[in-house]
Amino acid sequence: MGHVIAVAGKGGVGKTTLCGLLIQYLCESGRGPVLAVDADANSNLNEVLGVETEVTLGELREELERAGVDSRYQIPAGITKQAYLEMRLADAITEEDDYDLMVMGRTQGQGCYCFVNGLVQTQIQKLQSHYPFVVVDNEAGMEHISRGLLPTMETAILVSDCSRRGVQAAGRIAGLMAELNFKPKQTGLIINRAPDGKLDEGTMEEIRSQNLELLGVVPHDDMVYRFDCDGRPTVQLPKDSQVRNALAGIIDKLKL
C-alpha cells in the first residue's frame, strides 16, 4: 500500500506551497510515481504544480446531480449513473510524468460536500496500492480530519507560520487525530515563512505547550511571493532556493 502523507494546518500558512514542493522532491529523488490529492474545495495545488486539470470530483458531482434536469449535463442512453461515474472518474486524474493529480474541487451553489468527500475517500482507497506515496493536501482547519477522510495516514505533517494561532491550530489538529485514534507512524510540525529561518522564544514556547515535535523551519523567501504574483508555479523555483533546500532537509530527516 502507498505511504500516505497528510499535510494540514490553518489557512494562509503556505501548506499547499510546501505540499507541492514535497511532491516535487519525492519525484526528483526517484520515489515516484506519486498520487497527489488536492482535498481542498478551494483547490489550487494544480497551480503550485503548474498543471491544468480537466475535471474535478466536485464537477463530476454536478454532472450527476443535474443529469436529466439541465441539458448541459446528459448521461448517455443505456448507462446508469453509477457506471457513468466510474467511467468519468478516470478523467478526474491528471497524469504527469512522475505523479498523478486528483482534485476535489467544489460544488456549485448550495449543497453538501458529503458526496464529494466520499468520492475522495473511495478513490484514495482504490488507488493507494498503485503508488509508493500518496500526498494529500487537506483543506484548512479540521473538517477532513474530523470526517475521517483518509483511510490511513502514515505521516502527518502539520504546517504553521510563526504565529501562536497557527501553532495552536496545528496542536488542535494533532489532538483531534489522537481522539479519532489515528495512529500515524510519525507526526510533526513544520514552521513556514520564518524570518531568516529562525524562531523566537514565544513561538518555541507555544510549540512546547502544544506538545508538538518540530520537524524543521522553512525560511521566508520573497521569491515565493514573486512567483505567486507572476502566476508562475512554485515548483519552478531554482534548485538553490532556500525554501526548497530547507524542505529537502526536513524530508530527509523523516526517512520516508
Salt bridges, closest charged atoms under 4 A:
GLU28 OE1 - ARG244 NH2 2.91
GLU62 OE2 - ARG61 NH1 3.05
GLU62 OE1 - ARG66 NE 2.83
GLU63 OE2 - ARG88 NH2 2.60
ASP70 OD2 - ARG72 NH2 2.74
GLU86 OE1 - LYS126 NZ 3.53
ASP91 OD2 - ARG88 NH1 2.64
ASP137 OD1 - LYS15 NZ 3.07
GLU139 OE2 - HIS144 NE2 3.89
GLU143 OE2 - ARG147 NE 2.66
GLU201 OE2 - ARG208 NH2 2.34
GLU205 OE1 - ARG164 NH2 3.28
GLU206 OE1 - ARG164 NH1 2.65
ASP222 OD1 - HIS220 NE2 2.80
ASP252 OD1 - ARG31 NH2 3.87
